[in-house]
Amino acid sequence: MKEYQLQIKLITYLKTKKLSKLRYFHIPNQGIRSFKYKMLLASMGMKSGCPDLILEFKGGKIVYIELKTNKGSLSKSQKLWETISNILKTPHYVLKGGTFIDLKKQLDDILKKHYKA
């Protein structure tokens, strides 16, 4: 299964949980773009390496989640994002797995740790 397909399944799963004190979103910074359009997006604040999902919890706590299939690995810009997140003490997780069940368990562990009802 492709990474984007796993991400769609995780978002569908999050919707079923109906967590009222959680906001989550994706910043679409992937894809092929012209140089001119990339420069426009960069001037608007888009950052290379931005994680796949951002979770916002009660009290303003932010958690970054990068999704990878078993064969996937972090790009240089994704590693840099993770390093800076660690310096800023912003929780950053890399969920890795070949199936939705693999990633769902990891996501549930993150929610257990950070979500306060």
C-alpha positions in Angstrom: 0.0 0.0 0.0 1.3 3.5 -0.8 2.0 6.1 1.9 -0.8 8.4 0.8 -3.3 5.5 1.0 -2.2 4.6 4.5 -2.5 8.3 5.4 -6.1 8.4 4.1 -7.0 5.3 6.2 -5.4 6.9 9.3 -7.5 10.1 8.8 -10.6 8.1 8.3 -9.8 6.3 11.5 -9.3 9.6 13.4 -12.6 10.8 12.2 -14.3 7.7 13.6 -12.8 8.4 17.0 -14.6 11.7 17.3 -12.0 13.3 19.6 -13.5 16.7 20.4 -10.2 18.1 21.9 -8.0 17.3 18.9 -7.5 19.0 15.6 -5.4 17.4 12.9 -4.4 18.4 9.4 -2.1 17.8 6.5 0.0 20.5 4.7 0.2 19.5 1.1 3.8 20.2 0.3 4.5 17.1 -1.8 4.2 16.8 -5.5 5.9 18.1 -8.7 5.7 21.8 -9.2 7.4 24.4 -11.4 10.4 26.3 -10.0 8.4 29.5 -10.1 5.5 28.0 -8.1 7.9 26.4 -5.6 9.4 29.9 -5.0 5.9 31.4 -4.5 5.0 28.7 -2.0 8.4 29.2 -0.2 7.8 32.9 0.0 4.4 32.1 1.6 6.1 30.1 4.3 6.0 26.5 3.0 8.9 24.5 4.4 10.5 21.5 2.9 10.3 18.4 5.2 7.1 19.4 6.9 5.6 16.2 8.4 2.6 14.5 6.9 0.2 15.1 9.8 0.1 17.8 12.5 -2.0 17.1 15.6 -3.0 19.9 17.9 -4.1 18.9 21.4 -5.9 20.8 24.2 -3.6 23.5 25.7 -1.9 24.2 22.4 0.3 21.1 22.3 1.5 20.2 18.8 2.6 16.8 17.7 4.2 16.1 14.3 3.7 12.7 12.5 5.7 11.6 9.5 4.4 8.4 7.8 6.6 5.9 6.1 6.0 2.5 4.5 8.4 -0.3 5.5 10.5 0.6 2.5 10.4 4.4 3.0 13.0 6.5 4.7 13.3 10.1 5.8 14.6 12.6 3.3 17.3 15.0 4.2 14.8 17.8 4.8 12.6 15.5 6.9 15.6 14.5 9.1 16.3 18.2 9.6 12.7 18.9 10.6 12.9 16.1 13.1 16.2 17.4 14.5 14.8 21.0 14.9 11.6 19.5 16.5 13.8 17.8 19.0 15.7 21.0 19.8 12.4 22.9 20.2 11.0 20.0 22.3 8.0 19.5 19.9 7.0 15.8 19.8 7.9 14.3 16.5 7.0 10.7 15.5 7.9 8.7 12.5 5.2 6.0 12.0 6.5 3.1 9.9 4.7 0.1 8.7 3.4 -1.8 5.7 -0.2 -2.0 6.8 -2.9 0.3 8.3 -3.0 -1.9 11.4 0.8 -1.3 11.9 0.3 2.5 11.8 -3.0 2.5 13.7 -1.3 0.9 16.7 1.5 3.5 16.6 -1.1 6.3 16.3 -3.1 4.9 19.2 0.0 4.9 21.3 0.6 8.6 20.5 -3.0 9.5 21.3 -2.8 7.6 24.6 0.3 9.6 25.5 -0.9 13.1 24.5 -4.7 13.2 24.4 -6.5 14.4 27.6 -10.2 14.0 27.5 
